[in-house]
Amino acid sequence: MPGAKTNDDDGEDISSSDGTHPTSPREPEGPDEVQEIRKHTQRATNRVKYWRALTTFALIATGISVTAATYTLLLKQEDENFRISVS
């Protein structure tokens, strides 16, 4: 917005010597840093996969248990209603 006061409007030069903003993404500085970034990314990906699998398993287990409990209760209720209506 024109005229809006931001943190950069105080007149201070916050750019670095090469003209880039200090919080802008930077390129990795060497093969060790690239490897460390890849390791970190792989660990984060593995954590996401783990929690996704765990959540899927929990949802499937919940669905199976609710279905089994409902079936058992309805089977007992149907049997009870049949016995009452026959006698």
C-alpha positions in Angstrom: 0.0 0.0 0.0 1.4 3.4 -0.9 2.0 5.6 2.1 1.8 2.6 4.6 4.5 2.6 7.2 6.5 -0.6 7.3 9.5 -1.7 9.2 11.7 -0.7 6.2 10.3 2.8 6.1 12.5 4.1 8.9 15.2 5.2 6.6 17.7 2.5 7.7 19.5 0.5 5.0 18.9 -3.1 5.9 20.2 -4.6 2.7 23.4 -6.6 2.8 26.5 -5.6 0.8 25.4 -7.5 -2.3 22.0 -5.8 -2.4 19.9 -8.7 -1.3 17.5 -8.7 1.6 19.0 -10.3 4.7 16.0 -12.7 5.2 15.9 -13.9 1.6 16.7 -17.5 0.9 20.3 -18.2 0.1 22.1 -20.8 -1.8 23.9 -23.6 0.1 27.5 -22.9 0.6 29.0 -26.3 0.0 28.5 -30.0 -0.5 28.4 -30.6 3.2 25.5 -28.1 3.7 23.7 -29.6 0.7 24.0 -33.1 2.2 22.8 -31.8 5.6 19.8 -30.2 4.0 19.0 -33.5 2.1 19.2 -35.4 5.4 16.9 -33.0 7.2 14.4 -33.1 4.3 14.5 -36.9 4.2 13.9 -37.1 8.0 11.0 -34.7 7.7 9.5 -36.7 4.8 9.9 -39.9 6.8 8.1 -38.4 9.8 5.2 -37.3 7.6 5.0 -40.8 6.0 5.1 -42.4 9.5 2.3 -40.2 10.9 0.3 -40.6 7.7 0.5 -44.4 8.0 -0.2 -44.3 11.7 -3.3 -42.1 11.2 -4.5 -44.4 8.4 -4.1 -47.4 10.6 -6.0 -45.8 13.4 -8.9 -44.8 11.2 -9.1 -48.3 9.7 -9.0 -49.9 13.2 -11.7 -47.5 14.5 -13.9 -48.2 11.5 -13.5 -52.0 11.9 -14.2 -51.8 15.7 -17.3 -49.6 15.3 -18.6 -51.9 12.5 -18.0 -55.0 14.6 -19.6 -53.6 17.7 -22.6 -52.3 15.7 -23.1 -55.7 14.0 -22.9 -57.6 17.3 -25.4 -55.3 19.0 -27.8 -55.4 16.1 -27.5 -59.2 15.8 -28.3 -59.5 19.6 -31.2 -57.1 19.3 -32.7 -58.8 16.2 -32.4 -62.2 18.0 -34.1 -60.8 21.1 -36.9 -59.2 19.1 -37.5 -62.5 17.3 -37.7 -64.4 20.5 -40.1 -61.9 22.0 -42.4 -61.9 18.9 -42.5 -65.7 18.7 -43.3 -66.4 22.3 
